[in-house]
């Protein structure tokens, strides 16, 4: 059995209070206040009423002032207020509704009318609260599902990125380090967190096009011939073609990164020999991260470079292969970059 609803009667006339009490006491828990200020104190207590019956004509604070103060306070604004007054003018009613009252009962009151109006507004308020709770629950569920979808998306992109990486270095961490390096760089140049997140996801897909490069070229331990290197260069366009054209901003960015991460600041890169700011920012950022990680990672054909040596090369390539401002920002993050490398060491995939 649910507990009785609690009503607060605010009226400066004891006779009016007695009339309402005689009508409502058999059905509800009642509290009374003989002034607006006392009524506000009760409403603001730790146990607020479920509904307020409020007189209009009172000394000190009249009913309209009390109602305004109730609706301005976040703790009390959702308590339904019914004006109970002898003022029957339409303008008075309109004023009461405009400041937040839910109903207007004219004195002398009728018991059936009072009971019906109170029951109606208590039920409506219960439904409103239930709806708010449902909205909050659904919002929480949607937020949870959004986070799950984001995590799933990250995992899919990570695994697709590894699919290209797996064939030529058998490491599991290159794409993760790449994503973190790009994220650090994005924050250092003032990108927003959503922008950083998107570019970090896109960096995972930078070498997906290696899927289309023949093994005898991709896995060749010796120096590639010019013709073989031309085939390797095709992985940028292959990656862009694999990702394709989509309405999704993330997939558009993935395509951009796959296509442009080997373009050079001086225009001598591939596949389209674009230069400087014509290279999309995400491509320029990924290029730096890719070079650093390739240099500092062990491969069958080379030993890993030290961080100092790799950063020295990035400094030398600033203004040539690499965006000079981004290269400087990347070098300035030396400690953070080295922490990423320690956090995601290489390990064999099989």
HELIX and SHEET records of a PDB file:
HELIX    1   1 UNK A   14  UNK A   24  1                                  11    
HELIX    2   2 UNK A   36  UNK A   43  1                                   8    
HELIX    3   3 UNK A   63  UNK A   72  1                                  10    
HELIX    4   4 UNK A   90  UNK A   98  1                                   9    
HELIX    5   5 UNK A  111  UNK A  169  1                                  59    
HELIX    6   6 UNK A  174  UNK A  188  1                                  15    
HELIX    7   7 UNK A  193  UNK A  203  1                                  11    
HELIX    8   8 UNK A  208  UNK A  212  5                                   5    
HELIX    9   9 UNK A  215  UNK A  218  1                                   4    
HELIX   10  10 UNK A  226  UNK A  233  1                                   8    
HELIX   11  11 UNK A  235  UNK A  243  1                                   9    
HELIX   12  12 UNK A  249  UNK A  260  1                                  12    
HELIX   13  13 UNK A  276  UNK A  278  5                                   3    
HELIX   14  14 UNK A  281  UNK A  296  1                                  16    
HELIX   15  15 UNK A  307  UNK A  317  1                                  11    
HELIX   16  16 UNK A  324  UNK A  331  1                                   8    
HELIX   17  17 UNK A  334  UNK A  343  1                                  10    
SHEET    1   A 5 UNK A  29  UNK A  33  0                                        
SHEET    2   A 5 UNK A   6  UNK A  10  1                                        
SHEET    3   A 5 UNK A  51  UNK A  54  1                                        
SHEET    4   A 5 UNK A  80  UNK A  85  1                                        
SHEET    5   A 5 UNK A 103  UNK A 106  1                                        
END                                                                             
